């Protein structure tokens, strides 16, 4: 009964992607491999980062918690199976997927052209990040406030040049993040420029009381879930794409921002508006 219900969910989520499209014979074979394996195993194995607060990090009891763990749990719930979180790193997560140690990655991973060549990137993206500022509360209200001021940054980061050119800031570049952020603490810079996901993790750590992320990101880098490359266009990939649409359409990502006290993202709000019609269609398909 559980398997039957899960396969109904798969069908409904597939319909969300393309009305009138049905799984091919190859898709059916895939359902008899990866999807059946997961359902009969009774466990879906999801790769998450181990210390990436508030997206995935250890709870006091040693289990994993966070935004991406909640998304992973929604996958398990849709399939009617248990969730097993597997801690991965940015260095080994794709290898774990290729080696079959995990079924899917939901682990702070950018969608890039190079990655699309070796793993199955799921669309739509579920999160995004980009360069922004960390500064003392009340010091900066707008990007233009850094004009002519020293801003700490990391050496070799490509957006440093744009910030100097477009916003007339004086970038003081450091080889490491720790050195750059300590320079901010000591008053050598008015702000630290870096990826907003990293800055949000710093703010969530409790070690940056009195600091804030005062401005929006310069641009967005989408984060995507991923399955093995051969599964992307088969049933498992279709199912995960359906889940990604559901996360956007249902407003679940907006609720997770609130739950984990993450600064609301304009991009997530825009994606919800773009895809929310999918949810009514999906509910009508069940």
N, C-alpha and C positions, 0 to 999 in steps of 0.2 A: 504493500500500500504506500509506504514511504517513497519507494522508487517511482511508482506511478505518479504520485503528486509532484515529485521533483522534475520528472520529464514533462509534465504539464507546464510547470514553471518555465522550463527551458523553451518550450514551444511559444509561450506567451511573450517571453523576452525576445525571442528571435523575431516575432512579428513586429515588435517595437522598432526594430532596425529597418525593416523594409516590408511594407504591406504587400501581401500576395506572394512573397518569396518563401519557399519551403526548403528544408534541408535536402541536399542532394544525396545520392547513394553513398558518396564518400563521407558526407556528414553523418549519415546513419552509422557507418562503420566507426567513425570517430566516437559517436555516442556509445558504441559497444566497447570502446577502449578507455579513453580518459574519463568520460563522464560515468560510465558504468563502474569503472575502477573506484572512483571517488565515492559513489553512492553505495557500492557494495562494501567498500572499506569502512564506510560510515564516518569518514574524516576527510576534510579538505585541508591541505597543508599550504599555508600562506606565508611567503617570505616577507618579513618586516624588519626594519632597522632596529637595533637594540637600545640605542640611547639617543633618541631623536624627539625629545619632548617639545610639543604635546602630541606629536603624531604617533610615536610608538616608543614606549619606555617602560621599565619595570615598575609594577605595583609593589606595595609593601610585602605581599605574600609571595613575590617572585614571578607571578604571572605577568603577561604583557598587557598594557593598556594604552589608550590614546585614540586619536582620530582614525588612523589607518587600521588599528585593531578593531574599532567599531565597524568600519567598512568591511573588513574581513569577516566579522561575525555576521553581517548581513548576507554575505555570500553563503556562509554555512547554513544560516536560517532558511534561505531560499531553496537550498538543496535538501534540507531536512537532515543534515549531518552535523557532526561535531567539528569545531574549529581547532586546528593545531597550528599555533604560530611558530614559525621557524626563524630564529634570529639570523639575519644575513648582514653583509657589509656591502658597501658600494663596489668593493673589489671582487666579491664572489657571488653576488646575487644572480647575475646572468648565467654563470657556470652552474649554480645550483638548479636553475630552471632547465638548462640544457641536459643536465645529468639526471633529471627526474627526481631530485631530492625535494622539490616543492612543485606544487601544481600551478601556482600563480604568484607573481610579485605584486605586492601593494606596499612599496617601500621607498617613497621620496625620490622617484627616478624621473629625470627629464626625458621627454620624448625628443630623440635626436635622429637624424638621418642615418648615422653610423649604427645606432642600436637597432633600427628597423631592419638592418641587413642580417642580424643574427638572432633576434627574438621577435615575438609577435606583439607589437605595441597595440594596446586596446584603445579604441576611440569610443566616445569622447574622453578627453582628459578629465581627471577628477579634482585636480588642484592646480595651482600655479604659484610661481614666485618670481621675484625680480629684484634688481638693485634698489635700495632705499637707504634711509639714514637712521642711526641710533644717536640720540643726543639727550642732554639733560632736559627735564621737563620745562616747557615754557620758553626755551631758548630759540627754537626754530618753529616757524608756522608755515613756511613755504620754501620750495626749492631755491627761490631767489635770495633767501636769507643767507645762503652760504657764499654769495659773491664776494670775492676778495678775502675770504677767510680760509684758514688751514683746515683741511678735511683729511682725516686718517683713512687710508685705504690699503689694500693688499697689492703687492707688486705683481705685475703681469695680468691683472684683471682688465679685460678689454673695455669696460665701461668707464674706467678712470678718465680716459681721454675725452669721452663725451661730456663728462661732468665738468672737466676743466674748460672745454670749448663752449658748451651751451650755458653753463651756470657760473663760469668765471671763478670757480673755486681753485684753491691752491692745494693739490693733492700731495699729501705727505705719505709716501708708500713704505710699507714694512714687509718683510719677508714672511711673517706669520701673523695669524689672527690675534694671538695673545698679545703680542707686542703692540699691534695697532690699537687694540681696545684699551690696553693699559695706558697708552699715550692719550687716549680720550679721557680716561679717569684723571690723569695728572694735569689735564688742562692744556696740553700741547695742541689739541685740535678742538674745533667746535662740534664735530660730529665724526662718526665712523660710518663709512659707506660699504655696504655689503648686501648679500642676498637677504630678503626679508624673512625667509624661513629660518635662517640661522639667527637673525636678530630676535625673532619671536621666541625661539628656543632659549636664547639668553634671558629675555625678559621673564619667561616662564620659570626659569631656574631659581628665581628669588635672589639672585646675586647682583641685580641691577636696579635696586630700589632708587626711585628718583629719576630714572631715565625712561625714555619713551621712543616710539617709532612715529615721528610727527608728520611724515609726508607719504603720499602714495608711491608705488613703485614706478620706475621709469618705463618699464615694459614687462611683459609677462612671458615666463618660460613654463610651458605646460608640463605637468606631471602625469604620468600614465601608468596604469596597471599593465602587466604583460604576461602572456602565456608563451609556451614554446612556439617557434616559428611555424612548425607544421600544423599546429592546432589553431592558428589564427583565423582561418576561413572555414574551419570545421565547427562542430557543435559546441565544443568547449569555448572557443574564441567567440562564437556568436552569443553564447550564454553570458560571458563576461562583458561583452559590449552592451548587452541588454541591461546588465547590472549597472554599468557606468551611466547609461541613459537614465535609469531609475534614480541613481544618486542625484543627478542633476535635476531631473524633472520633478521629483517628489519634494524637493527642498531639504533633503536629508543633510546635504553639505552645509547649508545655512544653519540648521539646528546643531550640527557638530561644532561650527564656529562658536555658537553661544555656549554649548556645553563645556568646551575646553578653553573658553575665554580668549579666543583668537580674534584679532582685529578683523572686522568684516571686510571681505574682499569685493570690490566692484566687479571683478571678473566672475566670481561665483554667482553674484546676484544677476549679472547679465546672462550667464549660462542657464540659470534657472528660468528666467523669462523666456529664453530661446526655446527651451526644451519642455516646459511644463505641460504643453499640450500632449506630449507623449504619455504622460501619466494617465490621463483620462482614457486614452486609447488602450493603454496596457490594461487598465482595470476592466475595460469593456471586453478584453480578449480572454480573461480568465474564466 
